[in-house]
Amino acid sequence: MSRHKRFIITLLVCAMMILTPIAGVVGGTSTAASTASNGEYIDTTENITVWDRSPISLRANTSATGAVTVDNLWLGAETERGDSSLHRDTLAVFETNEEIPLTFGEHTDTSNFESRDDVQLLTGYLEEDVSENDLSDVPTTGQELMDELTSKNIDNLNDNVSFSLNHSVKFDGDGNLTTPVTPDKPGQYMYVLATGDNLEATDEDGDGKKDDLEINGETTIVGVEQLAAQNSPSDVTAPNSAEPGEDIDFNVNAAELSGETSHSVVLYEENSFTKSTMAVNISEQLSKDLSTEDVTIKHDIKEVNGVQNLQDDVTFFGQSLESRTGTGLVQFGNVVSFLSNNADVDEPGTQVSGDGISLDASSTAVQADETTTLTVETYDNWTETDYRWIHVASGSSSDQIQVNTGMLEVESSGGGGGDDDDGDPDPTPGDGDDDNATVTEEEKSTPVVDTEKGKATASFEKTNVEQIVFDSSDITGDVTSRDLDREPNETGPSPGVSASVSEIVVPDNAKNTSATIRTKVSTARLEEIDADAEDLRVNRYNDEKGKWQGLQTTLVEKRDDVVVLEAETPGFSYFSVSAVSEPAADATASSTTIDAGGEVELDGSSSENRYGEIVDYQWEIGDQTLSGETVTTTLTESGEYTAELTVTNDADEVDSDSVTITVEGEGGDTGDSDGSGEDGDGDSDGSDSDGGGLLPVPGFGLIVTVVALSVALLALRRQSS
């Protein structure tokens, strides 16, 4: 398979990772109307013209009987022609022998097709004997399908796909169409809606079946859709609830499959997933010459928080994957790197939208018999709410697929605390629970009010917190300071290396009152963690954002046995004192001189961080933005490039370094990357000067299922040196 084709697959899979935990298809289906005109057509071959809205015009109804569905996040595309919504609310794997309505025109303006009767619906089914080694002969994107629909390549297409034609479809007076389709066996299907009445099903191979395709004249593709079908869902037994930090067993049975079976189960927090967004930004015109340099994936989900386990020999739909085990926060950039490396392609750039969110999710993938047990691990700091699980099983051929999905609740079992009506604050959650933080000291103080200064001061003698000066005199009620032996489960570890942890409980009217906190850390503790007093910082756990945030901290005093710090806080919750430092970025390149069109690997693995770990690596080179500790890029133009690496550690401290790469030789167009010998514009007669805006859509090959999300989660957590 050419590098260009593999790149398109990787781009799609990266999109699938975030937008599709389970689906038979992802085409560009839009929820907003897009105005079409007669000029928006692309001549792709001597006989085939494509309407540039075809990826979003034809859509399978996911409410079909027996469909296994999940809710989707929002997906969009940003191109030179403007922004487009590619969203579909739900995604599905359909059931065989059940009718599925296909609709044309529901999500885009199709009025220019009104009352046409020269319409054909072409159905293609990927034959089950196409193995992973034959993937290069199978169209895997809409563009590749178009390339196959030529006199030169039609024989290859007929060798891998069985076709049938429906001549009875017809557009109504508004240019819309609804027709039922019924998959009769499990596997992968593509539907192509065409005008011109020049497609014919023939018996070219002499097997007595009219399942080969012949193109007899000018044909216009106006809609493309694809889906996966299964005979029945897999049988999954899973608990209805689990506690944060608990290992969850999923007993799965893919009875329709036989022999060695690849199983994957992913568990993720559904609400955060469905509320997130992703946009694929393409800076150049859409054509077969599109490269990674032109693509940036913009995403809300900055990182995945969980445990990802992938055993040896797991293969999903022709894609064999490395054995990996990852824990902790997996950055989206590392996900893209992992997928790109497995496909042996350059990776597109990635960009976090806004502050980004952390998605609680874990996955396990194994190679086993049809029936097995998969254990999915959770974290103590997972949000207590509803989680969706998805199971997908894949056999040795393309028709062996079974999936299922369901929900479970992650919640603590309770067993402590509560208001005993004595006026005291509730005990720390988990008191007496060996798996949670333990209170080592507790002290209560009544604030002393200074009305002239408008302040109230609470003082303590036993705890690490010595004093709290509130920026308000309107503080009524006691203040409680607690020392904890570590961070509680609900907060997770604080940034850097933790020196002490406290909880400050204040009256309700003071919870969001700013104040100055004075706290101490013993010199013995500093020696234990090998930290300098000047590197200490006070952190506050932000309940609303669900993460630790550093506070402006001043080292005010060094005594014989303790150091004393002061910090300004906007409110009250858990607090920690930790040692933090700036990371030291170190950017290197596999070669500092390459030929035009050559690859260079950029490596940030020698970057250092004294306390904690580096959690994000961002590269800027030319107009590209890349994410990952180690990334690969192709430079096509001669000249001198500066690759700048910016690293961020878990304390949100940053540092940058750069390396210069010299590109020698002729720049400019490197020609057709698939080695066909055509130049960059060989696929068009120039009738559409801006490339037409045809969005690449997946055809046969990697079907979009939970494996896309599961595989993506298996990128290893980057470790600081």
CORDA-V574332 format. One line per field, one symbol per residue. burial: I if it has 9 or more other ideal C-beta (glycine too) atoms within 8 Angstrom, else O. A space follows every 10 residues. Layout:
burial = ???
This chain:
burial = OOIIIIIIII IIIIIIIIII IIIIIIIIII OOOIOIOOOI IIIIIOIIII IIIIIIIIII IIOIOOIIII OIIIIIIIII OOOIIIIIOI IIIIIIOIOI IIIIIOIIII OIIIOIOOII IIIIIIIIOI OOOIIOOIII IIIIIIIIII OOIIOIIIOI IOIIIIOOIO IIOOIIIOIO IOIOOIIIII IIIIIIOIII IOIOOOOOOO IIIIIOOOII IIIIIIIIII OOOIIIOIOO OIIIIOOIII IIIIIIIOOO IIIIIIIIII OIIIOIIIII IIOOOIIOII IIIOIIIIII IIIIIIIIII IOOIIIIIIO IOOIIIOOII IIIIIIIIII OIIOIIIIII IIIOOIIIII IIIIIIIOOI OIOIIIIIII IIOOOIIIII IIIIIOIIOI IIIIIOOIII OOOOOIOOOO OOOOOOOIII IOOOOIIOIO IIIIIOIOOI OOOOIIIIOI OOIIIIIIII IIIOIOOIII IIIIOOIIIO IIOIIIIIII IIIIOIIOII IOIOIIIIII IOIOIIOOIO IOIOIIIIII IIOOOOOIII IOIOIOOOOO OIIIIIIIIO IIIIIIIIII IOIOIIIIIO OOOIOIOIOI IIIIOOIIIO IIIIIIIIII IOOIIIIIII IIIIIIOOOO IIIIIIIIII IOIIIIIIII IIIOOOIOOO OIIOOOOOOI OOIIOOOIOO IIIIIIIIII IIIIIIIIII IIIIIIIIOI O
